Structure formats: structure tokens, C-alpha cells
Amino acid sequence: MPIRYEFYFGLPPEALLRAIISLHQRVFVGQTPEELFQEFEEVKDRHMLTLVALDDQTVVGYKMGYQRKPGHFYSWLGCVSPDYRRQGIAGELMRQQHDWCKANGYRAIRTHTRNQWRNMLILNIRHGFDIIGTVTSASSPTTIVLEKTL
């Protein structure tokens, strides 16, 4: 069965949200489910879009973003299960997000990543993002800021 993609405006149903959080924690160690729920609650009313990649009923990838300001979208969180990488899922989630943004009047998309996630950095560059800056902090690794004009 091929991978199925679903769109949700705001947060997805709770069972899917829990599966997204479980996948997120598997890929990005550090945040508790409660901390992630809190972050989701803080942005859910900012024209949030959630895309989910499913293999049957299993969440194998997701991509979330929201409106930064009118006309500008922030591609915020996302990942693909290590068991499903190198199948084009991340690229398809990105393509669908960008198509949705164009169709809904957004002119630019911004995202952040880190050098340690080189595959994501390369994927962003391959999909037309430009590096526009960095954010440095004594308490965390340098963040790379990328933006794409739609």
C-alpha cells in the first residue's frame, strides 16, 4: 500500500497527534509530550497546517507550520521515521506544504535547521531555500535560517 498524505488545519485528531509526538520524540530526544502539547497549543490558532504521512494507520512522517505574518509561512516541525527514510517522504511533505502555501496566498516560507541535521539542510536547499542567516546562542547549537520565495 502506498504512503497516504493527509492535511489538517490546526491540530490533527488526538490519536494522530499522539502518534506525531511519539515519532517526534523518537527522532528528536529532549522534549516531553507535555512540552510538545504546550508548544502546539501556543501556535494552533496561527493558521497552523499539519501534514501527515501514513503507511496504513501508522504515522511515518509529519510536517507542521504556521503563519509567521501575513504572506509568510514558517515551516516549523517535521520528521520522517528512520524506518521510512530515503523514500521521498520528506520531499513530498515539503512539496505539498509549499503547494498549499502558494494556493493560499503565501509569498515566502522560512524554516530553521541545524548543521547536525545535514539531510534536512540539503533537502531544503534542493527545494529552493536560501540560507539567509544564523542564530547563535551560548546554550544551544547554531541555528541555520533558510527562506524560500514562492
C-alpha positions as CSV (number, residue, x, y, z in Angstrom):
1,M,0.0,0.0,0.0
2,P,1.4,3.4,-0.9
3,I,2.1,6.2,1.6
4,R,-1.0,8.3,2.1
5,Y,-0.9,12.0,2.9
6,E,-3.5,13.9,4.9
7,F,-3.9,17.7,5.7
8,Y,-5.2,19.1,8.9
9,F,-5.9,22.8,9.6
10,G,-4.8,23.3,13.2
11,L,-4.1,20.2,15.2
12,P,-5.0,16.7,13.9
13,P,-7.3,14.4,15.9
14,E,-5.8,13.4,19.3
15,A,-4.8,9.9,18.3
16,L,-2.8,11.2,15.3
17,L,-1.3,14.0,17.4
18,R,-0.1,11.4,20.0
19,A,1.5,9.4,17.2
20,I,3.2,12.5,15.8
21,I,4.5,13.3,19.3
22,S,5.8,9.7,19.7
23,L,7.6,9.9,16.3
24,H,9.0,13.3,17.2
25,Q,10.4,12.0,20.5
26,R,11.9,9.0,18.7
27,V,13.8,11.3,16.3
28,F,14.4,14.4,18.5
29,V,15.3,13.4,22.0
30,G,14.7,16.0,24.7
31,Q,11.1,17.3,24.9
32,T,8.4,15.7,26.9
33,P,4.9,15.1,25.5
34,E,3.6,17.8,27.8
35,E,6.1,20.3,26.5
36,L,5.2,19.5,22.9
37,F,1.5,19.7,23.6
38,Q,2.1,23.2,25.1
39,E,4.0,24.3,22.1
40,F,1.2,23.0,19.8
41,E,-1.4,24.9,21.8
42,E,0.6,28.1,21.5
43,V,0.6,28.1,17.7
44,K,-2.6,26.2,16.7
45,D,-4.6,29.4,16.1
46,R,-1.9,30.9,13.8
47,H,-3.2,29.4,10.6
48,M,-1.5,26.2,11.5
49,L,-1.2,23.4,8.9
50,T,-0.3,19.8,9.8
51,L,0.6,17.3,7.1
52,V,0.8,13.6,8.0
53,A,2.4,10.7,6.0
54,L,0.7,7.4,6.8
55,D,1.5,3.8,6.0
56,D,-1.8,2.2,6.5
57,Q,-2.6,3.7,10.0
58,T,1.0,4.3,11.1
59,V,2.3,7.8,11.2
60,V,5.6,7.6,9.3
61,G,6.2,11.3,8.9
62,Y,4.8,14.8,9.5
63,K,5.3,18.4,8.8
64,M,3.8,21.3,10.7
65,G,3.9,25.0,10.1
66,Y,2.0,28.2,10.7
67,Q,1.7,31.8,9.6
68,R,4.6,34.0,10.7
69,K,3.0,37.2,9.5
70,P,0.6,37.9,6.6
71,G,2.0,36.3,3.4
72,H,4.8,34.5,5.2
73,F,4.7,30.9,6.5
74,Y,7.0,29.2,9.0
75,S,7.7,25.6,8.3
76,W,8.2,24.6,12.0
77,L,8.5,20.9,12.9
78,G,8.7,17.7,11.0
79,C,10.5,14.4,10.6
80,V,10.3,11.0,8.9
81,S,10.6,7.7,10.8
82,P,14.1,6.3,10.4
83,D,12.5,3.1,9.1
84,Y,11.0,5.1,6.2
85,R,13.8,7.4,5.1
86,R,15.2,7.6,1.6
87,Q,11.7,7.0,0.1
88,G,11.0,10.6,-0.8
89,I,8.5,11.2,2.0
90,A,10.1,14.3,3.4
91,G,10.4,15.8,0.0
92,E,6.7,15.0,-0.7
93,L,5.6,16.5,2.6
94,M,7.6,19.7,1.7
95,R,6.2,19.8,-1.9
96,Q,2.6,19.5,-0.6
97,Q,3.2,22.2,2.1
98,H,4.6,24.6,-0.5
99,D,1.8,23.9,-3.0
100,W,-0.7,24.6,-0.2
101,C,1.1,27.8,0.8
102,K,1.1,29.1,-2.8
103,A,-2.6,28.3,-3.2
104,N,-3.4,30.1,0.0
105,G,-1.6,33.4,-0.8
106,Y,1.8,32.9,1.0
107,R,4.7,34.5,-0.8
108,A,7.6,33.1,1.3
109,I,8.4,30.2,3.6
110,R,11.0,30.3,6.3
111,T,12.5,27.4,8.2
112,H,15.3,26.7,10.7
113,T,17.6,23.8,11.0
114,R,21.0,22.9,12.4
115,N,24.2,21.6,10.9
116,Q,23.8,18.3,12.7
117,W,20.7,17.6,10.6
118,R,22.5,17.8,7.3
119,N,20.0,15.8,5.3
120,M,17.3,18.3,6.2
121,L,19.6,21.2,5.3
122,I,20.4,19.6,1.9
123,L,16.7,18.8,1.3
124,N,15.8,22.5,2.0
125,I,18.5,23.7,-0.4
126,R,17.4,21.3,-3.1
127,H,13.8,22.6,-2.8
128,G,14.8,26.2,-3.4
129,F,15.6,27.5,0.0
130,D,18.4,30.0,0.5
131,I,20.4,30.4,3.7
132,I,19.6,33.9,5.0
133,G,21.3,33.9,8.4
134,T,22.1,32.1,11.6
135,V,21.1,32.4,15.2
136,T,23.7,31.7,17.8
137,S,23.3,31.0,21.5
138,A,25.6,30.0,24.2
139,S,23.1,27.4,25.4
140,S,22.3,25.6,22.1
141,P,23.9,24.8,18.7
142,T,23.9,27.4,15.9
143,T,20.6,27.5,14.1
144,I,20.6,28.0,10.3
145,V,17.8,30.2,8.9
146,L,16.5,29.5,5.4
147,E,13.9,31.1,3.3
148,K,12.2,30.4,0.0
149,T,10.2,32.8,-2.2
150,L,7.2,31.1,-3.6
